[in-house]
Structures are given as structure tokens and as C-alpha cells.
């Protein structure tokens, strides 16, 4: 057995995960892991892989909550009023200075260009509601940087509060009507961008659920055996966190939904998550080539590790906050 494989198996055993299923010294075959280690220092998240890749600097941007609007949004003001008034005045994350969410977004993009970032990972709630003016403005600012980007929707991006329709219906409607340009011709529900030998896999879980076609797409990405970064809005369930980490949370559902009245939307699903959502969860945390998960939604930075896969949730970009994600090759002898 190679030394690295042995160390990986030994470390998992040390954490209490089963590695042996038969008597004797035979060890159950584990998926080949491309992960080495990771660190979080301030707003810099470093991820190391044993795969041969070109180094990549990624700016993780989430929860900007842009509410820019114009006369095209007049017909929807009864549905956008509450969120239009939110996040207009924020404290810059580095100081007590006041700034708007627009200014926070612009400063982040300027910093990304200054630092010569290779990629921008936008993980949802970039918009407080699906405003055409906000989408056009954000897309123009993104294109000015000349930096490739990926966007996956959050639960606010497509939601006009109080508008009739299920979450799925509203997401489908406003994705096609207003958000479509953000996807750059790719499928809004699932897509992949490749950079420096790394696959950036986007899965839209903004309704908290996973669809069968999304699960099938993710499985195909795993089969590539190439290093991956998973981009989603809602963090995957991690024990110890509350319902905000709601994708595959065992208590998610109608009984735990406390914000449906404030957000004027349908209640979460009766009976909890679908089997597909739980299957996706299991698939993710058994992916040997998944280097990290990047998510948002909670407006605070956390780093959790499950089955040696790190999940980084970044604080909200309405304050100008971003996480610099550095991905490098590192092989320990």
C-alpha cells in the first residue's frame, strides 16, 4: 500500500470512521482522495490538492443583495418593497465606514482585478429580488473586470415576495425573464466551468432541494476524477448548525419554517427533504475529487469539515466582504 493511501486510511480511522469490514488486516477500498489540507486565515482560504493543477486565485462573492431598480420594476413594487429597503446602508467589513451594497460589490471587483484573480465564484443572493436593472448593472461590472465568473442563484435572486406560485415556478419564471444573462448560456440549474485543471461545479439549491437531473449531473462530474470545487447557495447540513444549513438538514420542512410569513412565500415541503436531496448529500461527502464546497446564505463566515471535505460559507458581500480562495498543488511525502 502506498504511504499516502495508508496515511489517509489511518487518519479516517483515527476520526472514528469505519475502514474495515472483514476480520484480519484487510482495509475497505476508499475513494482516491485528491485533497491534502486547507487553512482559513482571515478572509483567505487556502486549499491544497495532490493533483497536478495550475494555481488558481478565486474570489468567492455571495449575498451582495443589490436592490438597484428602475421604471421596469414599477409593476412589481408591491413584491419588492421590503427587500428594496434592505442592505442600503452597511458597515464596510474592514472599518466602520458606511457603504451601499453596490459600492461593496464594486470595491470587491476592483480588488479582484488588482490582485489578478483568475476566477469569480458568485454563490447567490447577489440580488435582493429579480430586478432587470440590477442584473444589467452587475453583469456590466463583472464584464469590465475581464475575469471569468460563475453564478448560481440564491433564494432571494428570483423571489418577489408575495407573488403567487411555488418556489420552483417562481425560480423558473424569473430565471428566464431576468436572470438568464448571468448564466452566460449555461444551464441555470447545473453547470461546470473549467479553469487551470479545476472543475467549478454549480448546483442551484436555492429552493433547498435537489432535482434528479442535478444529482445525475453531479455524479458525472465526480466520474471525471478531476479536482472539483462545488458552488451552491444553501450550505449543506453540518451537525451543530441551525436550519440555515438547510440543504439535507434532517429537521428541514414545514414544521421548522419560521420565515415564510415574513418572506411571503409558500411553506417548506411537508415531510421534509426528498430522497434525491439526501442522495445528493451522501454523494457529495463521498466524492474523492471534491476539494471544497463554497456557499453563502447565512451572512457569516464559517468553515466546517465533514469526511475531510471542507465547506466554506462566506459572510455577505453587502459589506464588501469576499473570501480569497487560493487553490494549489501540495504533495506531502
C-alpha positions in Angstrom: 0.0 0.0 0.0 1.3 3.5 -0.9 2.3 5.6 2.1 -0.1 8.4 1.3 -3.1 5.9 0.9 -2.2 4.4 4.3 -2.0 7.7 6.0 -5.4 8.7 4.6 -7.0 5.5 5.8 -5.3 5.8 9.2 -6.4 9.4 9.6 -10.0 8.4 8.8 -9.9 5.5 11.3 -8.5 7.9 13.9 -11.5 10.1 13.4 -13.8 7.2 14.1 -14.9 6.4 10.5 -15.1 2.7 9.7 -12.5 1.4 7.3 -12.6 -2.3 7.9 -15.5 -4.6 7.1 -13.9 -8.0 7.5 -11.7 -9.8 10.0 -8.0 -9.6 9.6 -6.0 -6.7 8.3 -7.9 -6.1 5.0 -9.0 -2.5 4.6 -12.1 -1.5 2.7 -11.1 0.3 -0.5 -11.6 4.0 -0.1 -12.1 6.5 -3.0 -8.9 8.1 -4.1 -8.8 11.5 -2.5 -7.3 14.5 -4.3 -7.4 16.5 -1.1 -4.4 17.3 1.0 -5.2 20.1 3.5 -6.8 23.5 3.9 -6.5 26.6 6.0 -8.6 29.7 6.8 -6.7 32.9 7.8 -8.9 36.0 8.0 -10.6 36.1 4.6 -8.0 33.9 2.8 -9.0 30.3 2.3 -6.2 28.1 1.0 -7.0 24.7 -0.4 -4.2 22.1 -1.3 -4.5 19.2 -3.7 -2.2 16.4 -4.7 -3.5 16.7 -8.3 -1.3 18.4 -10.9 -3.0 21.8 -11.5 -2.1 25.3 -12.2 -2.5 27.5 -9.1 -5.8 29.5 -9.1 -6.9 32.5 -7.2 -10.7 32.7 -6.8 -12.8 35.5 -5.3 -15.8 34.0 -3.5 -18.6 36.6 -3.6 -22.0 35.9 -2.0 -25.1 37.7 -0.7 -24.5 41.2 -2.1 -28.2 41.9 -2.1 -28.3 44.5 -4.8 -31.6 46.3 -4.9 -31.0 48.7 -7.8 -34.2 49.2 -9.8 -35.8 51.4 -12.4 -39.2 52.0 -14.1 -39.3 48.5 -15.4 -39.7 47.3 -11.8 -42.6 49.6 -11.0 -45.2 46.9 -11.7 -43.6 44.7 -9.1 -43.0 47.2 -6.2 -45.7 45.5 -4.1 -43.5 42.4 -4.2 -40.1 44.1 -3.9 -40.8 46.8 -1.2 -39.3 45.0 1.8 -36.1 43.8 0.2 -35.7 47.0 -1.7 -35.2 48.8 1.6 -32.7 46.3 2.9 -28.9 46.4 2.8 -28.9 50.0 1.5 -26.5 51.1 4.3 -23.9 48.7 5.5 -20.6 48.9 7.5 -17.6 48.1 5.4 -16.1 44.9 6.7 -12.7 46.5 7.2 -13.9 49.6 9.0 -16.9 51.5 10.4 -17.3 53.3 7.0 -20.8 53.2 5.6 -21.4 51.9 2.1 -24.2 50.6 -0.1 -24.3 47.1 -1.5 -23.5 48.5 -4.9 -20.3 50.1 -3.6 -19.4 46.9 -1.7 -19.7 44.9 -5.0 -17.7 47.4 -7.0 -14.9 47.5 -4.4 -14.7 43.7 -4.4 -14.4 43.6 -8.2 -11.8 46.3 -8.2 -9.8 44.3 -5.6 -10.2 41.1 -7.7 -8.8 42.9 -10.7 -5.9 44.5 -8.7 -5.0 41.1 -7.3 -5.2 39.5 -10.8 -7.8 36.9 -9.7 -8.3 34.0 -12.1 -12.0 33.4 -11.4 -15.0 34.9 -9.6 -17.4 32.5 -7.8 -20.8 34.1 -7.1 -22.9 31.9 -4.9 -26.3 33.5 -4.8 -28.4 36.4 -3.4 -26.4 38.8 -5.5 -29.8 40.4 -5.9 -32.4 41.1 -3.3 -35.1 40.4 -6.0 -35.0 39.8 -9.7 -34.6 43.4 -10.9 -33.6 43.8 -14.6 -31.7 47.0 -13.7 -29.7 45.2 -11.0 -28.9 42.3 -13.3 -27.8 44.5 -16.1 -25.6 46.7 -13.8 -24.0 43.7 -12.1 -23.3 42.0 -15.5 -21.7 45.2 -16.8 -19.5 45.5 -13.8 -18.4 41.8 -14.0 -17.6 42.1 -17.7 -15.5 45.2 -17.0 -13.1 43.1 -15.0 -12.3 40.7 -17.8 -12.2 37.9 -15.2 -14.2 34.7 -15.9 -17.1 34.1 -13.5 -19.7 31.6 -12.5 -23.1 32.4 -10.9 -25.5 30.2 -9.1 -28.8 31.6 -7.7 -29.8 32.2 -4.1 -33.3 32.1 -2.7 -33.8 35.9 -3.0 -32.4 36.3 -6.5 -35.7 35.0 -8.1 -38.2 35.8 -5.4 -40.7 38.6 -5.5 -42.3 38.4 -2.0 -46.0 37.7 -2.0 -46.1 36.8 -5.7 -48.3 33.7 -6.4 -46.6 30.5 -7.4 -44.4 27.8 -5.9 -40.7 28.3 -5.4 -40.0 26.1 -8.4 -42.4 28.1 -10.6 -41.0 31.5 -9.5 -37.4 30.3 -10.0 -38.2 29.1 -13.5 -40.1 32.2 -14.4 -37.7 34.9 -13.2 -34.6 32.9 -14.3 -35.9 33.1 -17.9 -37.3 36.6 -17.7 -34.5 38.5 -15.9 -31.6 36.4 -14.5 -30.8 34.4 -17.7 -27.9 36.7 -18.8 -26.0 35.8 -15.6 -25.6 32.2 -16.7 -23.7 33.0 -19.9 -25.6 30.5 -22.0 -25.2 27.6 -19.5 -28.0 25.6 -17.7 -29.1 27.7 -14.7 -29.8 24.6 -12.6 -26.4 22.9 -13.1 -23.2 23.8 -15.0 -19.4 23.4 -14.9 -16.6 25.8 -15.6 -13.1 24.5 -16.0 -10.0 26.6 -15.1 -6.4 25.6 -14.5 -7.3 21.9 -14.4 -10.1 22.5 -11.8 -13.8 21.9 -12.3 -16.1 24.6 -10.7 -19.4 22.8 -10.4 -22.5 24.9 -9.9 -25.7 23.3 -8.4 -28.7 25.6 -7.8 -30.2 24.5 -4.4 -31.9 27.9 -3.8 -35.2 26.1 -3.1 -33.3 24.0 -0.5 -33.9 20.9 -2.6 -32.0 19.0 -5.3 -33.6 17.7 -8.5 -32.9 14.3 -10.1 -31.2 15.9 -13.1 -28.9 17.9 -10.8 -27.9 14.7 -9.0 -27.2 13.0 -12.3 -25.1 15.9 -13.5 -23.1 15.9 -10.2 -22.4 12.2 -10.5 -21.0 12.7 -14.0 -18.6 15.4 -12.6 -17.3 13.0 -10.0 -16.6 10.4 -12.6 -14.1 12.8 -14.3 -11.7 12.2 -11.4 -10.6 15.8 -11.8 -10.3 18.2 -8.8 -13.6 20.0 -8.2 -14.9 23.0 -6.3 -18.7 22.9 -5.6 -20.6 26.2 -5.7 -24.1 26.4 -4.1 -26.1 29.0 -2.1 -27.6 27.0 0.7 -24.9 25.3 2.9 -25.1 21.5 3.2 -26.2 20.3 6.7 -23.5 20.1 9.3 -24.3 18.9 12.8 -24.2 21.7 15.3 -25.6 24.4 13.0 -29.1 25.6 12.8 -31.7 25.3 10.0 -29.8 27.9 7.8 -27.6 25.0 6.9 -30.7 23.6 5.4 -29.8 21.5 2.4 -30.3 17.9 3.6 -30.9 19.1 7.2 -32.9 16.3 8.9 -35.3 18.8 10.5 -35.9 21.0 7.5 -39.6 21.1 6.4 -42.9 22.7 7.1 -42.6 22.4 10.9 -39.3 24.2 11.1 -40.1 27.0 8.7 -40.3 30.2 10.7 -39.8 32.9 8.0 -42.5 32.0 5.4 -44.8 34.8 6.6 -42.0 37.5 6.6 -40.9 36.5 3.2 -44.5 36.0 2.0 -43.8 32.6 0.3 -45.0 29.0 0.4 -44.0 26.9 3.4 -41.2 24.5 3.0 -42.1 21.0 1.9 -44.3 18.9 4.2 -42.5 15.8 5.3 -39.0 17.2 4.9 -36.5 16.7 2.1 -36.8 14.4 -0.9 -34.8 11.2 -1.2 -32.9 12.8 -4.1 -31.7 15.6 -1.8 -30.4 13.2 0.7 -28.8 11.1 -2.0 -27.0 14.2 -3.3 -25.8 14.9 0.2 -24.3 11.4 0.5 -22.8 11.7 -3.0 -21.1 15.0 -2.2 -19.5 13.8 1.1 -18.2 10.6 -0.6 -16.5 12.5 -3.6 -12.8 11.8 -3.6 -12.1 14.5 -6.1 -14.1 17.3 -4.3 -11.7 19.8 -2.9 -14.1 22.1 -1.2 -17.7 23.4 -1.1 -18.3 27.2 -1.3 -21.7 28.5 -0.1 -23.4 31.6 1.3 -26.9 32.4 2.7 -26.0 32.8 6.4 -24.2 36.1 6.1 -21.4 34.9 8.4 -18.1 33.1 7.7 -17.8 29.5 8.9 -15.5 26.6 8.0 -16.6 23.1 8.7 -15.1 19.8 7.7 -17.1 16.5 7.1 -15.4 13.4 6.0 -12.3 15.6 5.4 -14.3 17.8 2.9 -14.2 21.5 3.9 -17.4 23.6 3.5 -16.7 27.3 3.5 -19.5 29.7 4.0 -18.6 33.3 3.3 -20.0 36.4 5.0 -22.2 38.8 3.0 -20.7 40.9 0.2 -23.2 43.7 1.0 -20.4 44.9 3.4 -17.8 44.5 0.7 -16.6 41.2 2.2 -15.2 38.5 0.0 -13.1 35.4 0.5 -9.9 34.9 -1.4 -9.7 31.2 -2.3 -6.2 30.0 -3.2 -6.0 26.6 -4.8 -2.6 25.0 -5.1 -0.8 21.7 -5.6 0.9 20.3 -2.5 2.1 16.7 -2.1 3.3 15.5 1.3 5.9 12.8 1.3 
